[in-house]
Amino acid sequence: MAGDQVSARVDSWIWSVRLTRTRSIASDACRGGHVRVNGVRVKPAHAVRVGDEIRLRHDGRERIVVVSRIIAKRVGAAVAAECYVDKSPPPPPREEAVTVAVRARGAGRPTKRERRSIEKLLGRPAAEGRARRARPE
């Protein structure tokens, strides 16, 4: 294309080719050290060129892509797929994905019912009922 650039910002490129939903998620991933270009951790403003290998850890999965075309604006999924070569390992099957019990911050201690469902989710055996102590008479 005539409008192609020589380089682009890494956060903008990751968002443009639809590896992340928003550009702010892409830049946060860069700041958090989850983006590597040619094996080096980069900041959001790092320049990306054709041939660079980008590794992105996002949503519990590592994406490995090689840049084949530079774009600066977000494009459709079909066009975005032409801008990189995906060398990522296949995602794990849904059965192997580990579910994690999440609790709202500040919600207090779990109730008895919630605790039992958490233990069931984690695969722990059900807690035995408390043995009642005999009252002294």
N, C-alpha and C positions, 0 to 999 in steps of 0.2 A: 504494500500500500504506500502511497505517496506521503501520507501523514505519519509514517513510522518514525520513532525517535531512536537515537543511539542508546540512551539509557533512561531509566525511570526510577523513582523511589521504590524501595522494596515493599513498603506497606501498601502503597498505591497499586503496585503490580499484583500483589497477592489478592487484594480486594477485587481488582479488575478482572482477574481470571477466575473468580468465584471460589477461591480456596477458603475464604472466610465470608461471613454474611455481611459484616460492616467493616469500614476502614478503621474504625476505632478499635475493633477487636484485633485487626492485623497489627496496628501500631502498639497495642498493649502486649501482644505476643512478642513483638520485637524487643520492647522494653523489659519484658520478663525473661528474656534469654531463650525463648522457644523457637527463634528463627535463626538459621545458620545459612550463610551464603559461602559456598566452597569450603565448608568446615569451620568457618569463623562466625562467632556471634556478632550480630549487626544491630545497629540502631535503625529506627524507622526511615531515616533520610538516606540510608546507604543506596548507592547507585547499583542497579541491576543491568547486566548486559546479556546479549544473546550468548548461550553456551554455559552460563552460570548454573550451578546445582544449588537448589534451595531446599532446605529441610525445615519443615514446619510441624511442631507438635501442637495438635489442636484436637479437642474433643476426645482425648485419651488415645489418640492414634498419631503415628508419624507419617507425614506425606513427604515424599521425595520426588521433586520435579526438576527437569532441566529446561531452562528458558529457551524457546525456539523463536519467539517473537515478542517485541516490546509493545505494550499498549498502555495508555494512561487512563482511558475512560472505561467504565464497566460496559461489557458487551454481553450478548446472549450466550447461553451455555454452549451452543454448537460452535460459535466463533472462539469462545474462551478455551475450549478443549484443543483447538489448533495452535494455541500460543505456548504450549508446553508439552514435554514428553513425560508421562507419568511413570516413575520407576518405583512407586510405593509398593510395599508388601500388601497382599490382599487383606481387607479388614477381617477381624475375627468373626466367626459365626455368632449369631445372636444368642445361642445357648451358652457359649463360653463367656459372654460378657457378664461381668460380675455386677450384681445390683448392690447399691450401697444405700443404707438407711440414712435418709436426710431429715433433719429436724430443723424447724425454723429457729433462728437465733432469738433467744429471750423467751422461748415458749415454756420454760420451766422444766421440771422433771417429767418424764413420761408417766402416764397413768398405767395402771396394772394391765389394762387391755392393750395399750400401745407397746408396753414392754414385752408382752407375750407375742405380739405380731412381729416385733423386731427380732426376738429370739428365733421365731419360726423362719423369718427371712434369712437370718444368718445360719440357719441349719443347726442350731444348738438344741440339745435335748430339753424337753419341758422341765421346769424346776419342780421338784417334788414339793408337796404341801408341807407346811411347817408342822412338826410334831408338837402337839400341845402338852405343856407341862401339867402334871397333876397338881391340883390345888392342895395346899396343906390344910388339914381340917382340925 
